[in-house]
Amino acid sequence: MTENLVHPECRQAMRRLMQLKKPSFTDFVELKTYGNDAYSAMGWDELQCYINEETIAIVEQFEEEANILCALRWVARGLPVTYAIRKARADHSMYRYRSP
């Protein structure tokens, strides 16, 4: 189960986020992994098992592979698909200019 693979503070932060009625952009930006976890380095091969009818929306939302993988990693950690998409969008808009 994902419980043991995700940092406890990340699990707690995801629970808090999911309890909010209308999470804001800032709420998604502030969500973090609290260090590398089992999902941080996962690529296409490992994340294939998370692609299904529900998560195909992620693939349809993004053109860049990095954003798709980011969102799939958040789904793997336990975030609902719609929130994983919002998290990937928030991270992309905050950090896209910092990538080489």
Order of alpha helices (4+ residues) and beta strands (2+ residues): alpha-alpha-alpha-alpha-alpha-alpha
